[in-house]
Amino acid sequence: MKKRFICIGGGVGPMAGVELHKKIIENTVTDGTDQDHLEFYHFSRSPDIGDRTIFLLGENIENPAVGMFRTAQVMGKAAQAIDRKPVLGIPCNTFHAPIIFNTFLQLLKQNNIDMQVLNMIEETGKFIEVSFSNFKKIGLMSTTGTRAVRVYNQVLEPFGFEIIEVSDRVQRELHDSIYNIEWGIKAKSPVSDKARNNFLEFVRILVNKGAEAIVLGCTEIPLALPEQKINNTPLVDPMFVLARALIREVDREKLKE
């Protein structure tokens, strides 16, 4: 069996890939030297991958799976060069909508690209089921695209969880807090005070609606809400879950407790 290495399918958005990269390092056991870290490759090719929400809402653009597949082809060449098998994580919740994610997997299979692809949504569902099995209501903040295709509902509802979301009116504000080109979390680094305050308000709204834990269901939201808890309500960061899953699949002994 070939030795495995981690790949990040970044650029979706760019800072989310950086944050996943950081979380992998933070969750890796080392002896304190550079050389004891895991080998992994981070490919960030934003110009080649269309916006996932725009695609899901019906605008006539190329399926983002196709651009990510071209990134996977580059990963495949890198894997051949070092004779290892890639384990890929894609730090974008909306990319995991079936019409995108499954198309990506089909393209890999059709072109005989041998890599293991982790599903961040499924990994997060398993994490919540184990960590919060006594909870009933899970809040969700996400892009309008993720919300529309109900990717988290499909994973969490079979475990018996009820998904709590903001109203349609507030969802427009939430989505704008992600995408606004002047102050949204995709546009500004570090996160603007306006975006941070908006997300704190969305947490308050979800808690008032009964949410016992809240999924930060867009990979840039943890940039605005880095806390593990707010007023004793757990915040679930799918990128933290994905980072640990990637380490687990490559070398379980390197995963911090």
N, C-alpha and C positions, 0 to 999 in steps of 0.2 A: 504493500500500500504506500502510495506517495505521501511524503510529508506535506502538511497543509500550511497555508499562510492566509492571512486576512487581507481582503480587499474592501475598500470603501468606494461605493459608487456615488461619488459626491456631485456637487454642483446643483443640488435640488432642495434647498438653496445652498449656496456656497458656505455660509457660516455654519449651517447645520452639519456639514461634513467636517468642518474644523472642530466643532464641539464633539462629534462622535469620536474623532481622532483623539481628542483630549481625554475623553472618558475611557477609552481603551487603555491609554497609558495609566490613568489613575486607578484602574481596576486590575492591573497586572502585577503579580508578585515578581520582584527582582531582587538581586543581591546588592542593589545600589549603584551598579555600573550601567553605562549606556549599552554595553554589549549583551546584557542579560534581558533586554526588552525583546518582545516578539517582533519578528519581521512582518511588516504589512505595508501595502501600497494604497495610496489615496489618489484616486483619479477624479478631478473636478473639471467637467467639460460643459459648463452651463450653456454656452452659446448653441450647443448641438441638441439640447433637450428642451422641448417645448413645455410651457406651463401646464401642470397637471390639472388644475381646476378649470382653466379655460377649455382644455380638451374635454373634460367630463361634462361641462355645461353646454357642449354641442357646437362650439366654434370649429371651423374647418381648418384645423392644424394637424400636423403629423402626430400620430400616437407617440407620446414620450417614451414608450417602450423601445421604439426604433432607435432613438438617439442613445439610450442607455445600452442597447445591444451593441452599437458601434463602440461604446466604451468597453463593453465586455470583450469585444474582439481584441482590443489593445491589452486587456488583462490576460487574455488567453495567450498572447504572444509573450508577455512577461512570464507567465507560468511555464511555458515551454523552455524559456531561456534558463530558468533556475530549476526545472524539473520538479515542480511542486503543483499541488492542486489548490486553486483559490476557494476560499470561503467568503462569500460576498454578503455585505450588508448595505442596504440602500436607505439613507436617513431622510426619508420623506414619507409621511403617513399617506398622503394622497396618491403617491405612486403605487401603493398597495391595493388600490381599487382593482377588482378582478379584470376589468377590460384592459388595464395597463399591465398589471403584474403578471397575469396569465399569458398575455401576448409576449411579454419579455421571456418567460420561461419557454414558450413554444419556439421562439426564435433561437434560443440557446440549443434546444433539442434538435431543431431542423438543421442547424449548422454544426452539430457535433462539438459544441464547446462544453468541455467537462468542468463544471464548477458547481459547488454547493451554494444555494441561495437561501438565506434565512428570511423568514417572513416576520417582519417586526411587529405586525399587528397580532399575529398568532402568539408570538413570544410574550407580548405584553398581556394578552388574555390569560395565558398560563400563569404569568407572574401575579396577576390580580387574583386569580382563582386560589392560588396558594397563600398569598399574603393577606388577603382581605376576605376570606371565605365566610366570615360572620357578617359581612356587609350585604345590603340588598340593593342600594341605589348608588350608581357610579356616574359622576358628572363627566361631561365631555366638552372640551373646547377644541374646535377644529376649523379648517377652512370650509367654505361652503361646498366645495367639491367632495371632501371626505364626508361631510354631513349628508349630502344628497345620495351618495351610494351606500351609506350605512355600513361601512366596513367594520366599525367597532361593534355595532349592534349584532352583526352576524357572528362575531366571535364571542361576545360576552353574554348575550341573551341565552344561549344554550347552557351556560353555567348557572342560570337563574338570576342574573343581575338585570336590573332595570336601568336603562340609560336615561340620564337627565341632561337636557340641553337648554340653552337660553331660547327665548322666543325668536320668531322670525325677524322681528324688528331689531332686537339686540344682536342677532347673528350678523346682520349687515354691518353693525358697528364693530363686531369682533373681527369679521373678515377684513374690514378696512384697517383695523389695527395691525393686521398682518401685512397687508399689501400696499397701504398708502405710501406713495413714492416720496413723500416729504418727511413723514415721521413714523411710518410703520416699521415693524421689527425686521422685515426683509430689507428695508432700505437704509436703516440707520444702525451703525455700530460705533460705540455702545448704544444700547436701547434708549430711546428718548423717554423723558419723564412722562409725556402724554401716553405713550404706549404702555409703559409700566403701570401707570395709574388705571388705565382702562382695564388691563387684565386683572388687577386687584379687584376692581368692581365686578368683573365677570365671575370671579371666584365667589364674591359675596352673594351674587344673584343665585348661583348654583347651590351654594350651601343653604340659602333660604328656601330653595325648592326641594331640599332634602338630601342633597348629595353627601355621601359619607366619605368619599375619596373622589379625586378629580384627575382625569387623564388629560395631559397636555398634548392634545392630538394634532399638533403641528410642530414640526421639529425645531422651529425657531421660538416657540412660546417659552421653553425653559430659559432662553436668554433673558426674557423679561421677568420670569418667575423662577429663579435658581433655588429657592427654598425647597426643602423636603416636605415641610408642612406650613400652612398658614392658618393661624388660630386653631391649631390642633387637627386640621383637615389635611390628610395626606395628599400630596401631589405626585402623580405617577408620570415619570418621564420615560417615554418609550425608547429614547436613545440610550439611557442608562441601561435599560433592559437589553437592548440590542448589543451594546458594547460588551456586556457580560456574556451574552450568548455566543458572540463571535470568539471570545477568549476560550469559552468552554469547548467549543467545537474544534479549536485548533490545538489546545493543550490545557486540559482541565486543571492540571497542577499549577498552572500560572494564574489561575483565577483567585483573587483575594476573597477571603471570607466576608 
